[in-house]
Amino acid sequence: MYRQLEHQFRAMITDGLLAAGATLPAERKLALDLGISRKTVQQCYDALRQQRLVSAHGRNGYIVEDGFRRIKPGMERLKGFTEEMQELGRVPSTRILERAVGEDRSIASIFGLSSTARFLRLVRVRLGDGIPLSVEKAWYDVGIAPGLAEADLSGSIYARLLECGAPLVDCEQTIEAASPEPQECAVFGFSEPLPCLLIKRRSYGADGRMIEYVEGLFRGDSYAYRLRLRA
């Protein structure tokens, strides 16, 4: 029962029906109005708090957090997470979980290279206004951009690639539904797996060679991609 209530509140918050700063109904009153136990309401509110959708303020109750409206980025051109957040008026930041250079036969196959090709493997959490929005696993061909291996990767990778003389000019991208793994739930603050968007991207340089392969898991409760189609 509390999960159903949680999903309804989360939808209202992420769609902007409950604006930042709004106070959720008092536990006792909501329980009485809905004919459910107060414990059910408490479990719901606690789940919302763990997801950073609301914060507890003692006698003032639970208040909707600022900056958690659903993000609606466009997909009309190639751009990275940092640029996307800046365009939406959010402050981007990054937490690096893994970073290593080595060989990977399956990734080499995706790039169409020999099994001895070397790649920079980078796993990062991408945040907007301090809220974890995606877990990104990426591989880069260090044969094309060797300077990337030692570069500062806490910001925009695309800016670093430009500095290395290997700007991205084209990409192929797919979006599919996915369920987060336990470690990804921990990053997002989910108490149970919630629907996410898995975005896979293959990006290419001006000479047509593939430079980047990314698998980014984006939280489905905060992203709604938009496309403009013309006849």
N, C-alpha and C positions, 0 to 999 in steps of 0.2 A: 504493500500500500504506500509506504513512504517513498519508494522509487517512482511510482506514478506521479505523486505530488512533486517530487524533485524535478522530474522531467518537465512538468508543466511550468514550474517556476523558472527553470533554466531557459526554456523557450521564450518566456516573456522577457527575461533579462537580456538575452542575446539578440532578440528582435527589437529591443528598445521600448517595449511596452511598459517595462518597469525601469525607469531611468536611474542613472547614477544618483545616489543620495536618497533614494526612496527607502522607506522603512517597511519591512515585511510585517504582516499582521501579527499581533501578539499570539504566542503559542496557544494559550488557553482559549482565546476567542476563536481562533481559526479551527481548533479542534472541536469546539462547540458548534460552530457554524457548519462544519462538514460532517459532524457526527462520527468523528474518529478519536482515537486516544491522543492525549497530549504527547505521549512518548513517540508516536508516529510523526508528529509535527517536529519534534526535537531531532529525530533521526534525519528528517528531510533537511532541516536547516543546517545541521552539522555537515551533511554531505555537500551542500552548497558552499559552506564555509571552506571545506577542504579543497574545493575547486576554485577558490578565490573569487567566487561570484559575489559573495556577501562577506561582511565582517561583523563580529559580535561587539556590541557596545553596551554591555551591562543592562541597566534598566531601560536604556533607549532601544533595546532590541537589536535586530539584525538589519544592517543597512547595505544596500546594493553598492558594490564597489564601482569606482569611476574607471572609465576606459575599457569596459568589457562589452561594448556593443559589437555585433557581428561585423567582421571585416569583409568588405566587398571590393576586392581589387579587380581591376580589369586585366584582360589577357591579350590585349591588342598588340603588345610588343615585348621584346625580350628585356627583362630586368631582374635584378637580384632582390633578395629579401630586404637588404638595407635600403635600397632605393624605394622599394615598395612601401616600407614603413614610413619613410620620410615624406613621400607623397601623400600618405594618409594622415599625416600630422602626429605620428607616434615616434617614440624614441627607440631605435633598434639597439639591441645588445646581443652578445654571444657568449655562450659558455662552451668551451672546448672539452669534450669528453675523451676523444682519442685522436692521435695524430702520429702517422708512421709512413715511411716510404719502403716499398717492397714489391714483390711479385705476387700476382694473383691470376691464376690461369682462367678462371671464369670471367673475371673483369677484362682480361686481355681479349677474350673471345668477343665480348660486347664491343670493344674498341676496334676489333679486327686486326689485332697485333699478335706478335708471337708470344708464347708463354713466358718468355724471359723479359718482356717489357716491364718497366718499373713505374709504379704509380704512387702518388701521394693519396693516402686514405685519411679522410677527415670526418669525424663524427662530432656534430655540434648541436647544441640546443639554441634555437633562435627565439629571442624574446622581444616583445613589443610593450613598451612602458612597464618593463619588469615582469610581464606575464609570459610564461612559456607557451609559445604558439606552435612550434614544430621541432621535431627531432630529425636532423638531416645527416644522411650518410652519403658521402661524396668521394669520387675518385677522379684524379687529374693526371694527365699524361705528363710526367716530368721531363720526358724527352723533348717536348715542345716548349714547356715553360719550366726549365730547371730552377730558376730563381724562386719559384713558388715554395719549394721545400723548406727554405729558411725564412720566408717572409712572415710578417705579422698578419695572422689570419683571424684576428679578433673582430675585424670589421668586414668590409665588402671584399669577397674573393674576386669579383669581376673587376674591381679597381686594381687589385694586385695583378691580375692577368694582364691588364692594360699596361701596367708598369713593366711587366716582363716581356712586352712586345707580342703578346698572344691574346688580343681582344676577341671576345665571342661576338659573332655576327648572326648566328642562326641557331635554331634549336628545334627539336621534336619533343613534344610533351604529351604524356597521357595522365589521366586522372581516374582513379578507381576507389571504390569503398574498401576500407580495411579496418581491422580491429587491432588496437594497440596491445603490445606485449606487456608483461608485468612491469619491466623496468621503464617502459614508456608511460604507463599509467602513473608510476611514481613521479616522473618528471612533470606530467600534466596535473598531478594532484587528484586523479580520478580514484574514487573508492572502488569502482568496478569498471571494466572495459566499456568505453563509449565509442560510437561510430567516429571514424576519422577518415581523412582523405589522403590517399597515397599518391603522390605526384612523382612520376619518373621523367627525368629530362636528360636528353642527349644533346650536348651543345658543341658547336663547330666553329672553327676559325675561318678567316677569309679564304684560305686555301682548301677548304672543304674537309680538313682533317678534324677528327673528333678530339676534343680537349677535355671535356667534362662529362661524367655520368653521375647523376644524383637521384637518390631515392629519399624524398622528404615526406614524413608523416605529419600532417597538419590536423589539429584538433577540429573535429567537425562541428562543435558547438560554437565556434567563433569565426568560421570561414564560410563564405558563400561567394564563389567565383561568378563573375558576370562576363558574358560575351555579347558583342554586337555583331549581328549578322545582316548582310545586305543581299538583296536579290540581284 
